[in-house]
Amino acid sequence: MRTRITLVVAVVAVVVLAGLARLGAGLLLSAVITAGDGELRERATTAGVAVTAGVPLPPGVRVTDVAGTPTDGRGPLPLDPVEIRTLAAGEPVTAGGAPRESAVPLTRWVAVPVTLPDGSRRLVLASRDLLGAVVLLGGAARWFLPGVLVAAAALTLAAWAASRAALRPVDRLRAAARHLGTGQRLPVPPAADELAALAVEINGLLARRDDAVERLRRFSDDAAHELRSPIASVRAQAEVAVAHPSPGSSGEEREAWRSVARDAERLSGVVGDLLALARAEGGTRGDPTPVDLAEALGEALARTPDDGGVAVTVWVPVAVRAAATAAEVGLVLDNLLANARRHARSVVHVSAVPAGRWVRVLVDDDGPGIPPADRERVFDRFTRLDATGGATRAGLGLALVARLVEGRGGTVRAAESPDGGARLAVRWPAAD
């Protein structure tokens, strides 16, 4: 905004100052041309008395009849018939031009009519050379453009300084908004102006947001508790039926109970993921603490079921700590490892390395990989790829990873692994 305001002021200043300079030059030229008309008229009047008395004419004065034909014997006049008629009507005339443009120098003419003793009428014309005035005006005009540019630059700098001072409270509000946490509000400026009103409205919006987030959290918690109990009950009964089948039950019945147990387990995981995702998107997260990624990876590997067919290697060359919470890091690593193991053919490589003010976690597998067209879509909720690309249970795992990481100011990207499969790269802020 500051740049736009300054550019607008600069353009307007150049246009207005150029217009004023042009107007000023025109007024100055007009003043220079018309300034000597009174003197010329006085000379012509004096010469008219001489013409009437029959005495010789003074220099710089010409006499013509009313048709413009010279009668003083001094040769033709450098005036056309239109200019003669204008002079006869009592109006001054500027004839000729600059030396480079006309053979006749720029001259100002004034005429005074007189009547001779024989009753005939004559025009007495007095003139003066305007070349000196034009040269003087041209010299002054050469400074108009630099003057306009200097004045426009001064106005532009003033506009930049004024807009910077005017927008400084906005910058302070923006800096304060960047570090706002849950339940915090913007500082309201003491001046009762538009900026204070904006801060009050934004604080009201933040209050409504916090209220909505709190209602969502309560709903998520209540829904999770209400759903977990019946799901756990169904799962327990199905597992009991599978472990202790009733006498005389058929193989189809036992297989149906195993299917119910698997679906109940899957549904329990979906409910847990939905609850975690709702909390992550609602912004209900604790203050960040240093989390040792080597230790967190070891705990995540211990939690991840080992199917025996996929090897997992971990490489953490130096101690790295992320600015998050242990629960968030655990959820992220659990989902990344589960996703990689589900799609890997034989091996999963996990590494955690420092990267300046960040720490990076890379999870590579040798599976089919993720097509380039799906590498952004895969982090959307309920996104499930086909059999060649694979997917999480309900399409929530990678969405949860993205929300948790981005909620701490980090990033998560999908790419191609050096092993030919998928690479999931997570970047967290490093802990101080």
N, C-alpha and C positions, 0 to 999 in steps of 0.2 A: 504494500500500500504506500509506503514511504517513497519508493521509487516512482510509482505511478503519479503520485501527487507532485513530485519534483519535476517529472517530465512534462506534465500538463502546465505547470507554472512556467517552465522554460519556454515551451512553445508559445503560450499566450504572451509572455514577456517579449519574445522576439517579434511576434506579429504586431503587437500594440506599439512597441518602440519603433519598429520600422515604419508603421503608419504615421506615428507622430513625427518622425524624422522627415518623412516625405511631405507631410503637411507643413511642418516648420520651414522646410526649404522653399516650398511654394509661396508661403506667406512672406518669407524674407525676400524672395525674388520680386514679388508684387510690390513690397514696400520700397525696394531699391529702385524699381522702374518708375513708380508713381511719386517718389519723394521729390523729384525736381520739376514736376508738372507746373507748380505755381510759379517757379522762377522762369520756366520757358514761356508761360502765358504773359508774364510781366515783360519779358524781352520782346515778345511779339506785339504787345500793345504799344510799347515804346517805339518799335520799328514802324508800326502802323501810323503813328503821328508823323514820323519822318516821311513815309510814303505820301501821306496827304499833303504835307508841306512841300514835297518835291525835293527834299534833300537826299544826299547819298545814303544808302542802306548800310547798317553796321554788318560786320562779318557774322556768318552763321545764320543769316535770315534770308528766306526766299519769298518771292511774290509771284502769285499766279492769278489768273482769272477764275471765275467760279467753276469753269469746266476743268481746271487743273493744268492749263497751258501756261508755262512760265512766261512772265512778262518783264523779268529783270535782266534778261540777256546773259544769264550765267549758266546756260545749258539745261539739259533735261533733268527732271527730278526722278529719284529712285523710288517712285511711288506708282502703284497701279490705280486705275479709275475707282475701284472699290475703296481703297484707302483715302483717295481724294474726297470722295463723297462722305466718308466717315469724318474726315477733318472739317469739311464744310458744315457738317451737322453739329460741330462743337465738341467732338469726342477726340481724345488723344489717340495716336496710333504708334505702334512699335513695328518698325519695318527692318528688313535685312535679316542677318543671322550671324552665327559664329563664323570666324575666318575660314574654318575647314569645310563649312557647309554652304556658304554663300559668298559671292564676290562683293556684295554690299554689306558693309559692317552693320552691326545691330545699332539702330538709331531710334530715338524717341522724338516724335513730332507733335507739335501743338500748333493750331491755326486760329487766327483772330481775323474776322471779317472787317474790312474798312470800306468807306465810300469816298471816291475821289471827288475833287471839285466839279468834274464834268458829269457826275452822277453815276459813273460806272463803279461796279463793285470789284473788289480784289480780296484775295486771301493772303495774309501775311503769316508765313510759316517759320517757326523757330524750332531748332533741333539741338540734340546733344548726343554724344557718343556714349553707348552703354557698355562698351567692351571692357573697360576697367571694372565696372560693377560686376559683370559676368565672371571675369577672371577671379575677382575677390570671392564671389559666391561659390565658384567651382573649387577654390582652395578650401573653403570652409566645408563644402560637401564631402571632400575626401576624408574628413574626420567623422562624418556621420556614421558610416558603417562600423569602424572600430568602436565608436562611442556606444552604438546600439549593442554590439557584442559584449562589451565590458559591462554595460548596465544589465544586460540579460544574464550574464554570468553572476553578477552580484545578487540579482534577484533569485537566481536558482540556488545559490549557496544559502541565502536567507531562508528560502522555502524548505531546503533540506534540513537546516538547523531547527526551524520552527516545527516541521512535521516530526522530526526526531524527538523534540521536547514534548510535543503533544501526544505522541504514541508511546512514550516511555512508561506511563502507567499501564498501558496495554501489555507491554513486554513483561512488566512485573506480574501482571495477572496470569499471563501465559506461563511464565516460569513457575508460579505457584500452582497452577493447574496441573503441570507436568508431574508434580510430586504429591498430588493429592491421593490419600488412601481412603479406604472405606470409612464413612462417617465424618470425614474432614470437609471443610468448606473454604471457599476463596476469601481472602481478606477484602473487606469493603472499604474503598477509599473514603477518607473523611469528607471530601468535597461532595456536595449534593449536586452532582452533574450526571450526564448520560452514562459515564463509565461506572459510577456507583450504582445506578439503576440496573445496568447490565450485570454487574456482580451479584446484586440481590436476586435477579431473575435466574442467573446460573445456579446460585446456591439453592433456590427453590427447586430447580430441575434436579440438582444432585440429591436433594432430600427425597424427592419423589422416586428417583432411581434407587436410592438405598432402601426405601420402603418396599419397592417392587422386588428388589433382590432378596430382602428378608422374607417377604411372603413366598417367593419362589423356593428359598432354602427350606422354610418350614413345610411347604407342600412336598418338596422332594424327600425330606426326612420322613414325613408322615406316610407318603406313598411307599417309600422303600420299606418302612417297618410293616405297613399293612400287607405288602406283597411278599415280603421275605418269609413271614410266618407260614402262610398257606403253601408257598413253594417249597419251603423246607419240609413241611409235613408230607407233601406229595412225594418229594424225593426220598424221604426216610422210608415211607411205606413201600415205595417201588423197590428200594434197595433191600428191604426186608423180604419182600416177595421174591426177589431174585436170589437172595442168599438162602432163604428157607421156603422153597416152593411147597405149596400144599400138595398132599398126597393125591395122586391121580391127575395132576395138572399136565397138560400137553406141552410139547416143545413150542408150539405157537404162542401159548399163553406166557411161557417164560420169556420168550423173545419180545413179546409185547411189553412185559414189565421192564425188561432191560431198555427198550426204546423210551418208555416213560421216564426212567431214571436218567437217561442221557438228556432228554429234552428238559427235564426239571433242572439238571445241572447247568445246561446251556441257558435256560431262562433266568436262573439265579445269577449267572455271570452278566447277562444283559442288564438286569436290574441294577446290579452293582456298577456296571459301566455307565448306565444312564444317570445314576445318582452322582457319580464322580464327575461326569461331563457337565451336568447341571450346576454343580458347585463350582467347577472351573470357569464356566461361562458366566456365572453370577458374580464372580469376583470375590468370593468368600475364601480368601487364602491368608495364611499367617505371614508374619514378618520373615524375610529371608534369613537363613543362617548358613554358615559354611558346611557343606556336605561333601565328605570325602568320596570321590567317585570310585576309587579302587575298592573301598569297603562296600559301597552301595552295589557295585557290580557283583561282588562275591555273594552278597545276600540275595540279589536277584537270581543269580544262577542256582542258588540253593532252593529257591522257591519254584523255579521253572521245572515242570515235569520233564524227565529225561526219557525219551523214547528209545534210546540206545542206538539209533541209526544216524544221528547227526552229532558231529564233534564241534565243540565250542572252544575257541581260543580267545584269551584276554591279554591285551598288551597295554600297560599303563607305565610308561618309562619313568615318569616323575610324579610326585604327588600333585594332584589337581583337585581343587575344591570349587564346587558350584554354589552360587548365591541363590538358594531356593530353600525348600524344606525337605526333610528326609522322606516324608510321605509322598510328596510330588515326584521326587527323583525315583523313588521305588516304583510308583505307578508307570512312569515313563519307561524305565528300563524293563519292567515286567512285560509291557506291551510290545516294546521293540524286540526283545528276545523271543517272545512267543510268536510274533509275526515272522521273524527270520527263521526260527526252527520249523515253523509250519511249511515254509516254502523252500527251504534249502534241500539240496540233494544229499550232501555229505558233510558240509562244514559251514560254520558261521564264525567270522572274525569280528571281535569287538575291540575297539581301541579308544582310549581317552587321553587327550593331549592338550597342553595349554596353547592358546593362540592370542597373545597380547592380553587385552582386557577381557578375553573370553576363554571358555574351555569348550572343547569339541569332543563329542562322542560319535564315533563312526561304527555302524553295524552293517557288515557286508555278508551276503550269502551267495551261494553258487546255484541258486534256483533259476526259474525262468525270467525273473526281473519284472520291472514295471514299464510298460510302454511309455514313450515320451509324452504322448497325448494325455496320459492318465496321471502324470507325476504331481500335478497340483490337485486334481480331483480326488486323489486317494485319501487326502486329509479331510474331506468332507464327511459329515456323519452319514451313516447308513450306505456308504459307498462300498460295493462288493464287485471286484473284478472277476473276469471269467476264469476258467480253469487254468489258462496259461499264465495269468497274472496273479492269481490267488487273492484272498481277502481274509480279514479277520472274521470272528464269529458272526457278528451282526453289523460289521462295518463301523464300529465305534472305537476300536482300539487306537488307530492312528489319529482319528479326530480328537480323542482325549489327549494324546501325546502333543498334538499341535496346540491345543488350548492351554495346556499346562505350561509348555515351554514359552509360548508367546505371551502368556500372562506375566512372565518374569522378564519380558523384554528380549527374549531370545528368538531363534529361528529354527525351523526344521525343514529339510529339503530331501526330496527323493532324487536319486541319480542312478547311474549304472556302476556296478561294482567291478573292480579289477578281476574278480573271479567270474564275471559274466552274468551275475544275478543282479539283485537290487542292493543299492546302498542308501541307508537312511542316515542323514547327517544332522545331528542336533548341536546347536550352539547356545550355551548358557552364559550369562555374565559370570565372570570369575569372582570368587569371594576375596575380600581384602585380606 
